Amino acid sequence: MSGMRQPEIVRTFSMLGVLGLLGGGMGAAGAGCGGGERPPHLEDTPRTTVPLPACVVALSPRVNASGLRNLTEDEVWRVVFPRYDASKHELPVGAEACTGDRVFDDPILAGATVRAQALAVKEGDIVYGNAGDRLRIVWLRTHRWPDGSEGGPLAIVRATETSAEVYAVGVHRRPPSKTTLQAERIGTEMIVTVIDDGCEDQPKSSPCASTVTLYHPGGGHLDRLRTLTTEQRAFGSGSEPGVIGQLEYHLTSSPEYGSSGVKFFEEIESKDSGGRVLHKMELERNFALKDDTLEGGPESLWGRVQGQNAPVAPASSGAHARTPGEKPR
C-alpha cells in the first residue's frame, strides 16, 4: 500500500460490548459531515460501564492537540477497513472490516456498479449520526445503482486521543432519499435507526415512500432487524364505488421506543380528487426485541387498504375505520 504502515488492530468480542453504550445519552443527527447535526435526545452522562469495542486501532499522535479528537474521513475509512489506502483514497473490492466480517458480500449490495479492483472514495461519502458520549454512527456509501439508490457499510465508532474504537459493523442500502442516523433504546439495548425520507422533497401529487430500518449491535455485528414504513403515498382509480377520478392513499406512522419494545402508530387516509377524505383508519403495531429479531405486528394497514373496494380492516386486527370528523378512540 504505497509503503504505508498497516494500522495495528486489536479485536475484542463480548456480548457485553454494547451495554456500556447505554450509560451515555443517545440521539439523532442529520446526514452530513459537520455542523448540520442535531444534538442527542438525551444529554451525555458519565458511563457507569465502560463499553468493550469490537476492535481498536491506534491513531498517530496529534501535533499541538487541543480539544476532543474527531476522526477525519480518511481515519474513519482506515479504522473500519484496515486495507484502505488513504494516499489513493481507494478501498480494495471485497476488503474485510476490522472485525473480520466480509460486509461487501451482503446480498443487499448485489447489482451495484463498482470499479473492477478498488472502490474510489470521495470526500462526503460518509453520512454521520451522533449517538452520544462521543459515539458516532457512520454510513460509508460505497455502492450506487442507476436508480439513485446507495449502499455501504454502517458502523458505530468512537475516537479517543490515542485510538479509534469500532463497536459494530453492518450494511445499509437506501432508495433515493434523505437519510438520518439515530440511536434509540429498547429497554437496556441500544438500537441504531436509519431513517430514509423519500417524501420530504417530493411534491404532494407524486407517489413516495419513507422508511426506518432498525439495527441491533452485538458481538461486533450490526444486525438488521426490520424495515418499517413511516410514510407512503400512492394514487389509483376505480377502487371506491361511486367515486370518479383519481384517489390518493396516504399512510403515516410514528415510532415510540420504550422499555419493552417499539410501538408504531399508523394512520391512513384515502381522498378523492377534490381532497375530500373518504376513509381514515388507525392501527397500533407493537414489536418486541427478542435476541436479534424484532417480533410483533399486526401487518401494516397499507396492504389492506390500497386498491380495496371496502377499505375497512377486520376488527381482530386492532384497526378502526372512522369517518371524517370522528374523534380518535
Phi, psi and omega in degrees: 000064178053036177075005182286145178284130178290135179292142176280129185242132173248121180259132177225134182233133178201140175294342179271002189301326184261356182295324180291343178297337187277351178290332178268167178289154179236146183197196188242154171213146182285167177295144178140188188240002185196247195294348183280002186286144173270152180291162178299158176300319183243144179292140180300139174230155179302138181282136177273340177233127180283123181291150179255110182289161177284327175205154183232133180239127179291142178251149177292144180300145176273148176269129181053049183294138175210141181076178180289144181277132173245143180283135169287168179297319178299322179293323177299312179301319185288324182284328178281323181233099183301338181273003178296133180259102183292332182289328180256352184055050181228147176235121181302139177299131180085009181299141178280148172288167180297340178282351184093357181283140175267075188294334182285355175274357180299131183302336183291348178267000182295144175089358180282157177267116178227161176291159187294319188251329185209153176270124179280124183257131180241153174301132181096359179286348181260132171256134185249148168225148181257120181257006180086157179054038178068008174280138178237141169262127182234135176243116184262104186279106184249339187237142179222153182237158182302333181278003180096357177293153178225152179207166178161181183295144176239131186215159172250124184226164175207140180253136165248181182293330186248349184207165173241137183246137176243125185262324182197149180226134176219202181220140176227144174229139179231151168284177177303117186188178175255128190252137173233133179255132182223160171242132179232173175237138165242103188063235179265005184262139173276137177234132173265128178244136177245112182263117179251104185264106179259007183250333189303318184263009180262145175294153182296343181270003182250145174292150181198169176209140174234145184223163168232130178249130183256134179235145181239119179278141176183133177062029180087353182254148173248093188277133179281118184272307186189149172247127183235146181277132177254338174203141177207139180225132180214166184226148179198182179210157176080007182262352179243119180303132177080359181253123181257141178101185184282140177250145176249133174245127185226118178251136171231147182212132180239128181275150173226116184266131184224192186290333184247350181171205180229136177251139174243122180259106184264146171218138179225137178237146168241134182232151174275182185294342177268002180088007179283129180287122180265318181216148174220131181229153180225149181206138173255125179248132185241133180229141179239142178274118178232114185057241180248032178229155176245108187252146176152198182167203000286186179294159181297154176293337190303313182292338182272338190258308186297126178084000179273144177288329180231089187284068178234120181285152176302146182299329183290345183281344183093358180273153180225119176272133180225157180273156179304135180097341178284136181285146177298148177283000000 
